[in-house]
Amino acid sequence: MRLYCALAIAATASMTQAQTITEEQIRAAVGPIDTAAIIENDSHDRNWLNYGLNYAETRYSQLDAITTENVGELGLEWSYDLKSRRGVQATPIVVDGVMYVTASWSVVHALDALTGAPLWVYDPEVPGEFASRGCCDVVNRGVAVYDGKVYVGAFDGYLHAIDAATGEQVWKVDTIENREMSYTVTGAPRIINGKVIIGNGGAEYGVRGYITAYDTTTGEEAWRWYTVPGDPSKPFENDAMEMAAETWDASANYWEAGGGGTVWDAMAYDPELNLLYIGTGNGSPWNQHLRSPAGGDNLFLASIVALNPDTGEYVWHYQNTPGDTWDYTSTQHIILADLEIGGEMRQVLMQAPKNGFFYVIDRTDGSFISAEPFVETTWAKAYDDSGRPIENPAARSKDEPFETVPSAYGAHNWHPMSFNPDTGLVYIPAQGVPLVQSTDPGWSLNSHQPMSTMSGMGWNLGYLFNVVAPEATPFGHLLAWDPVNQREAWRAEYVSPWNGGTLTTAGNLVFQGTADGRFIAYDATTGETLWQTPVTSGVVAAPMTWEKDGTQYVTIAVGWGGVYGLMQRATERVGPGRVFTFRVGGTAEMPRFEMSDRTELVSGVPYDRAQVEAGLATYVANCLFCHGVPGVNNGGAIPNLGYSASETLVNADVWVLEGAGIHNGMPRFDAHLSEADVQAILAFIQGTADAVRGAAQ
């Protein structure tokens, strides 16, 4: 790890106040944080002690000093440079005036929350080459605090416990059971009764999902629960895995591709029921025709599962998308609430996962209450009374392309939603990104195949994309949803998909950052826009709010990225990543906006037109999901190569075969690409840029 003292990085804060928080004060604040303290904070919400604020993950704050009447007077109090050029997805944690926030590459920053002055920075030193093991950017959604320590799951799969006062490492454990597989960790840990709980990602690559609990004091593993069954010729870990195996086609040796089902984000906890709720991911490979040819529900993919957090034992499950074949993960935000439904108070959980349906489930036993589409859906039209989808048979076609709506980007992705018990509404970052998917006839497990999507990066999808043009158009909007009546209350339209998570408050407000680089406050009841300010890039993270000495503050971490943000963006403001904190009457100046310098299509790179087709096939297998289609736009967090400088492309061998950019996450491909392959890729890039330029004239 690399540890920097406050003096070494003080220039990164936009305020000049001296550090006023001592190590003793930090120990006094963070030392008492435990499960009881997190529950007690829910009576006032002055601090933000859990990823979703409380164990119910409502992201509803009872603070009401900022209201619909005075929100227009919000001003910047301070901003802080995270020194980050990739996606920033973290929700900061605040404990009595101390803030902990993560940047890309899992770097943890401790700040004086009143001034933005740095206290320490902890770098887990994730190797640059590890970026190629993750599908969706080198992001991190935040830390957990407990018993005087800060816990972060680093991108390379290690769980770190850090002294909250000094930033020094207390312990570090490897959460990855098989380092030959491409597991990563991007989610925020949760801590329950002295156990820090973390999942992982990697289903695109071919892994077996699981979630693990560790002792907060020692780092010793307490329990591990797998989400899908392993090799049925070996003993099952528990009865749940034996039950799940009956829903898979063993003739396809599904376990060789891992099966998927990774627990990479959603968790919630009910202290009264003592149940931990987790959301599970997609299958590996995505295409069920290849993963489990005889069909089956493929438990526990795309499911909500209730576990005993003390032992990791299975209690119940509800599967949102049986036999998932569309990357319809159920890892999206889970919220717990008590709602009056049909004249009866019900203990429910709510989820709006990728597949486009909003679910209300009884959280005591997993019984189905309702599910209705919150966006257009073409894969299924409704759910029957038993809680199973009524599918469109064409959506599972093995032979014909099908435009799945929602697409694999999701009607709602990881960006957190929030629930306001005063309005009774859930505020969802809804979206649509068009894709047509069709079975990949050339797919084979862990094999680089030209035209097999991202196979050169180790992806195992079993699908090709957009072999015919999609008919849908992209969209993004903030959706206020009534979960009792299962209908829309209001919406705010945006210019792009991939907008940030939401926060709602007792001041009758909803806050959200947008893809086009704004931070906005709405009336939670009506949807009226009450305040907005530009920020330094597009926003994907969710805001949070906290109080100190009677003053309410609102904070948001800003930095464009994530799987959609790698290729696309909706503003020419490009960072770097920053933390912004606002209060009524704040007077600090906004930092300077940094604008994209990629304004012209590349020209002048010599190439052989006869190589363009071969270059396309190699590009699709190795470059597409990071760099996008050349020349269509000038890129997101990663450059679009159609807007490269000609010298960069002429010297492509240095980048592609020799690893010149490996420290920034650009892998080297010399294990399976040759100089001739690189020349073909260049032909495709320059040829496509020329075609785009010609079409625009």
N, C-alpha and C positions, 0 to 999 in steps of 0.2 A: 504494500500500500504506500501511497504518498500522502503525507500529512503536511499541510501548510498552516503556519501561524497567522493570526489575524493581521499582524503588521505587514506581512509579505504580500497580502492581497487587499489591503484596505482601499487601494485605488479603484477596486471594482465596484464599490458602493457609490451611489450618486450623492449621498449625504456626507457631510464632513464631521458629524458629531463623533466624539471619542466613544470608544466602547465603555458602556456603563454596567454591564452585567459581569459579575465575577463567577469564578468556578463554583464557589460556595453557594451562590444564589441559584445557579443552574442545578446543582445537586439537590438543593432544597425543593426546587420546582419539579424536577423529573423523577427524583428518587421515590416519591410516594405513589407514582402512577402505577396502578395495577387494575385488575378487572373491576374492582369495586369503584375505583376513582373514575374509570371510563363511564360506568353506569351513573355515578353521582353527577358527573358533568352534564348529563342529559337533563338535569333539572334546571339548568341555567344556560348552558352552551357558551360560557365565556371563553373557554379554550376549545381547540379543535384537536381531539386526542385520538381519533381513529380515521382511517382513510375516508369513510363515508360520514364522518362526524360522530355517529353513534353506532352501536352494534346493529341497529336496525337498518343502517346505511341509508337513511332518509335524505340526507343533505338538506334538511330543514333546520334552520337556526332560529331559536327563540329570541335572539337579539332584535330589538325593534327601535333602536335609536336612529337608524337610517330608514326612512319611510318614503311613501309615494309623495309626500309633501316636500321633503328636503333632499331627495336623492339627486336632484338637478344641481345641487351645490357640491357634489363630490369633486374633489381635486386630488391630484397626485401628492402623496406624502413622501414616498421615496421609490426608487427603482434600483435594482441590483443586477449586474451583468453576470450571467451564469457561465460565460465563456463556452457556449455550446453552439454548434452549428447543425445539430440534428434535432429530432423531435423531442419536445419537452411535454410530458404527459402527467406530471406529478401534481397531486393535491398536497400543499404544504401542511405540516403538523405544527401547531402552536401550543406551547405550554408556558403560561404565565410570562409572556413577553419574549420567549425564545422560539425561533422558527427553525424547522428542519425541512429542507426541500431537496429533491434530487434533480439533476440535469441528465442529459443523455450520457451514455456510457456508465450509468449507475453512480455518478459522482454525487456525494452528499455534501450539502452546504448548510452550516449552522449560522444563523443570523440573529442579531438583535432585532426583534420584530418591530420595535418602535422607530428605529432609525435605518434599518437595512445594513448596518455595519456588520462585516463578517466576523464571526467568532472562530471558526475553523472550517477547513475543507478536507474531506476524506475521499481519496481516490482509490477504489478497489483494484485499479490497474487491470481492467479487462483487456486482454490482448486484441489488437486491431484486427487480426485475422479471424477472430471469433465472430465478427459481424456477419460473415457469410453463413453462419449456422442459424441465423434468425430470419424469419420471413419478412419482418414488418418494422424495421428500423431498430437502432440501438437505444431503445427507450426504457424508461423506468417510471412507474406510476406512484412511487413514494415510499416512505419509511413507516415503521411503527415505533412507538416509544413505550417503555415499560421498565420499572425497577431501576431507574438511573441509566438505562442504556437505549441506544438507537439501533434499530435492526433494519438492514437493507438486503434484499435479494439481488445480487449482481447479475448482469446479463450472462456471464459465463457460468452461472449455476451455483456459485458459492453464496452461502448465507453468512453475513457479517454482523457481529454484535460490537457496537462501538460505545465507548464511554461518552455519555451525553455532554459532559462538561469539558472534556479535553480533546475529543475526537480521536483518541487512541483506540486501537483494536483490542477488544477483550477476548473474543474467540472468533473462529472462522471454521465453517464446516462445508463439505462438499455435498450438495443435495442431489447430484446426478449419479444415478446408479450404474450407468453404462456410458462411458466417455467416448465410445465408438459411435454413438448416436448423437444427433444434433439437437440436444435439449438446450433451451435457454430459459432465463427467468426475467420477466418484465413487470410482473404484478407486485402490488404492495403486500407485505405480510400482514396478517392479523394475529393478535395475541389474546388468548383466552385461558384463564386459570393457570398461568405460568407456562403456557406452551405457545411458541411462535410457529405459525402455520403458513406454509408456502407451497404453491404448486409450480408449474412450469409450462413451457410451450414447446412446439416442435412437431405437431402432427403432420404438417406439410412434408416433412422430411422422412418420416417413418419412425415413430417412437411409440412407446406404450405410456399412456397417461397415468399419473398418480399424484397424490397430495400427501405431504409429510408434516408431522409436528415434532418440534425440538424443544428441549428444556431451555427456558430463557436464561438460566444461570450458567449451565455447563455446555450447552449446545448438543447434548446427547439426544439421539433420536428416541422419541417416545412412541410413535406409531407411524405407519404408512398404509394408505389405502389406494389400491389400484382401481382405475375406472373401467377397464376392459379386461377380459380374460386373457391369460397367457396360453402357452402350449398345453392343450388338453391331455397330452400324454404324461404330463407331470401333475403332481398334486395341486389342487387349487388352494389359494391362500385362505379362502373363507367360503362360506355358503353363498354369499352374493356373487362371487366369481363363477361358482358352479352354475348358478341360476343364469348368469349372463351368457355363459358359453352355449347354452341351449338356443340362443337367439342369433348365433353366428354359423356360417357355413364352413365347417372344418376342412372340407375338401380343398379349399383354396389356400390352406396354410396361412390364415390371416395374421397369425402372430409373427410371421417373418417380417411383415411391414409394420409391426408394432401395434396396429389397430387404432392408434390415436386416442381421442378423448381427453386431451390435456386440460388441466385446470389452471388456465393462465390468467384469470382475472377474478370473476365474481365470487364473493363470500359474504355471508351475513350470519348473525348469531342471535338466538333467542335465549336469554339467561333463565327465564322461567321454565321453558321446556327443556333447557340444556341441549339444544340442537344447533349444529352448525350446518348451514346450507351452502352448497357449492354448485357452480355451473360447470358443465363439462363441454369439451370441444368436439370438433369434427373428426371424421374417420380418416384413417391412413391406409391406402390412398383415399382421396376424396370419392372417387367413382365406386359406388357399391357394386356395380357389375364386375369389377375387378377384385374388390375386397372380399365380397361375400356373395358370389354369383347366384346362389339359391335364395337370396334375399334375407329376410329376418329383420327384427328390430335393431339388432346390433347394440345391445345394452353394454355400457351405459353412455353411449354417444349422445350428444345434443340433449342432455338431461339436466334436471335439478335433482340433486341427491342430498338427503338429510343424514348426517353422521353424528354420533356421540363424540363431542370434541375431546373428552377425557381419554377415550380408548380408540377412536377411529372406527368404531363398529358401524356398519350399515344399519339404518333405521327404515327409510323408505325412499322411493324415487318417483318422479314424474318425468316422462320423456316427451319433450316438446316436438321433436322431429324424428319419429321412428325410421330406422334405416336411412339415416341422413346420407345424401349423395350430392349435396349442393354447398358444402361448407357452411351449413347453418348452425354454427356454434350456439350453445346456450351459456356462454361465458359472460354474457352481458349482465349489467348491473341488476342485482336482486335487492328489493326493498321489502321490509316487513311493516305491516300496519294492521290495525283493527278497523274493519269497515262494517257498516250496517248494510247487509245484502238481503233483500227479500224480507225485511222486517226483523232480521236476526243479526246480532253482532258476530262477526266471523274473524278469527285470527288467520290472516292471509299473508301470502307473499305475492309480490307482483314482479313481472319481468316482461321486457319488450326486447326479445332476442333478434338475431339476424333475420329470421324467417318472416318477419312482418306482422306477426300476431301478438297482441297484448294479452298476457295470461294473468289470471287471478286464481291462485291455488290455495287450498287450506293447508296452512303450514304445520298443523298438528299431525296430519297423517298423509299429506300429499294428494288428497282427493281433488279432482278437477271441479272448478266452479264455473269458469268461463274463459273463452278466448275469442277475440275479434280482431280483424285486420286493422292496423293503424296506418297502413299504406296500401297501395295496390299490391295484390299477390296473384301470380299466375300459376304457381306450383300447387296450390290448394285453395279451395274456395271458402271453406269453413271447417269447424270441428264438430263432431257428433257429440251426443250426450255423454258418451263414455270418455271423452277427452282425446279422441284420435282424429287426425286430419282427414278430410275428404279430399283426396288428391286428384290432380289432373294427370291422367295416365301418360300424356305426352311429355310430362316433366321428367319422367324416368326413361325416356327413349334411349336405347342402346345404339341406334343407328342414325337418328336424325338430330341435327342441331336444335337446341331449344333455348329460347331467351328466358332465363329464369328471372323473375321479378318477385322479391328482391334478388339481387345478385349476391355473389360471395362477399362483396364489400358490406352487405347487410343493410336492412332498413334502419337499424340502429346498431352501431358497433360498440366498442368498449367505452365510448365517451359517456360519463355517468349521467343518469337522469336524476330527478329529485321529486319528492312528494311533499306537498303542503297540506297539513290536516285542516287548516283554516278554510282554504278554498276547495279542498277535496280533489285537487288536480295533481296529476303527474306531468312533469315537464321533460319532454323527450327530444333529444337531438336526432330528428328523423332525416332520412336521406335516401337517395337512389343513385346508383352508378351502373349504367347499362353494361351487360355482358351476355354474350351467347356462348353456351358451352356445348361441346360435343365430345364423344368418346375418342381418346387418343389411340389409334390402332398400333402405334409404335411403342407404347409404354411397356417398360419392364422394370422391375424393382431395382432401384439404385444403379440405374444405367443411363449414361449420357447418350441421348439420341437426338440428332438434329431435328428440329421442329417440335420435339416434346418439351412442353413449357417448363423452363427453368430446370430441366433435368441435369444440366451441367453444373448446377449449384446444389444438387442433391435433393431437389424437390421430387416428390412422388404424388402426382395429382391424378393422372389417368384421364386428363381432359385437355383439349385444345380450346382456345377462346377466340371468339369473333371471327370464325371462318366465314361467316356471313355477318353483315353489318347489323348491329342492334337497331331496333325501332324506337325504343324508349329514349328519353332525354334525361340528363343528369338533373338532380334537384337536391336542395337542402332546406329544411325549415325547422323552426322550433315549434313543437306540437304540444299544446296543453290538452291532456287527455283525462276524461272522467272515467275512473276505473270501475265504479259501481254500475253506471249505465253503459259503459263500454262505448263511448262516443267522443268525438272531438269537441272541445270547448272553444278553442281559438288557435290560430297559428300565426307565425311571423315568417315570411318568406326570405330566403337568402339567395345570393348569386351562385352558390357552389355547394356541393356536398362537403362533408368532413368538417363540420363546425364543432366547437368545444362542448364540454359537459356543462351542466346547469347547477345552480344554487338557488334555493328559495328561502325566504325569511318571514318572520312574524311582522315585518314592516310591510307586508303585502307586495313583496318584490320577487322578481326572478332575474338572475344575472346569467349572462352567457357571453363567451367570446366567439368570434366568427372566423371563417376561413379567409375572409377578405380584410382581416386585421382590425376589427373593432371590438370593443368591450361595451356591452349594452345592458341597461336595466329596464325591465318591463313591469307594468302593473300586473300582478299575478292573477288578478280576477278578470281583467279585460284584455290584456295583451297590448295595451298602449305603450309605445316607446316613451320612456321618461328621461333617459340620459344615455349618452354614448361618448366614447372617446377613441381615437385611433391608438393603436399600439404598434410595436416594432415588427410584427410579422403576423401571419395567420395564427389562430389560436386553436389548439386541440384539447388542452387540459380543462379541468373544471375549476371554477373559483371557490373560495371559502371565505368565511368571516369570523372575526374574533373580537374580544374586548379586553382593554387594559386601562385601568384607572378611570373607568366610566366612559371611555370613548370607544365607539365601534369602528372597526377597520374592515375593509374588503381587500383580499389579496388574490392575484391570479398569476400563475406561471405561464409564460408565453414562449413558444418556440415551435415552428412549423415542422411537421414530419408525420411519421406513421406510414402504414402501407400505402394509402392513397397519396399522402403528402410527399412520399419519396419521388413521385413522378409528376404530380400536378400541384398547382397553387392558384390562388385567386387574387393575389396582390403582388406587386413588384417589391414590396418591403420584405427583406429577407433576413432580418435578425440583427445581431445574435440573440440567443435565448436570454430572457430577462424575467425577473420577478417584479411585479408592480403592486404597490399597496396604496389604497385610497382611503380618505376620510372626508367627512363634510368639512369644508374650509381648507383642505390641503392646497398648498401653493408651490410645490416643487415643479421644476420645469421637466417636460417630457424629454427623454434622451433623443439624440439625432437618429433619424430614420436612415437605415442603410438600404440602398436600392440595388436591384439586380443589374449586373453589367453584361448579362447575356442578352444582347439585343439584335444580333445579326446571325443569320444562317451561315453555317460553315461553307467555304468555297475554296477551290484550288487544290484539293487533295486528289492526286492522280489515282485512277482506279480503272479496272477492266470491267466493262459493263457485263461481260459474260459471267462474272463472279457474283453478281447481285443476288441471284436466287439462292445460291449456296450460302451467301452471307446472311440472308434472311433466316434460313433454317438454323444456322449457328447462333445468330443473335437471339432468336426466340428461346433457344435452349439455355442461354447463358446470361443474357443482358436485359431482357424485356421488362421484368417486374421491378427493376431498379431504375433504369434509364429511360423507360418509356419508348414510344414510337418516335424515331428521329424526326425532328422538325415540326411535329404536331404542336408542341409548345416548348417553352425554354426551361422546363424542368421544375421540380419541387425542391426538396431538401438535397436531392442528388441531381447533378446537371443532366439535361437532355443533350445527348452527344451531337445532335443536329445543330446545336448552337455552340459547339466547341470552337476553340481557336484551331486553325489548320495545323499549327505546330504540334498541338496535343495529339491529333490523330496521326500525323506523320510519324510521331514517336510512340505509337500505341504499344509496340512491343515492350517498352519499358514498364508500362502500366499493367498490361495484360499478362505478360509472360514472366516479368522479373519482379513484380510486386512493389513497384515504386510507391503505390498509395496504400499499402497494407496497414499502415498506422492509422489511417482514416477509415478503414473498413473495406477498402477495395481489395478483394481477394486476388490471388494469382491463379492463372488457369493453365500453366505449363504442363500440368499432369495429363491434360486431355486435349489441349489446343496446340496447334503448330503455328509457325509464322505464316503459312499459307492460309490457315483459318482466320488469322487476324487480318490479313489482306482482304479476304472475302467479306469480313465484317465491315471493314472500312469502305469497301465498294457499296455495300448496302446502305451505310450511313450517308456517304456523300451522294450516292444516287438518289436516295430518298429526299435528302435536303434539296437537291437540284429539282426534283419533281415538285416538291412543295413550293419552291420559289417560282417555278414556271407556272404553276396553277394560280398563284397569287397575282401574276402580271396580266 
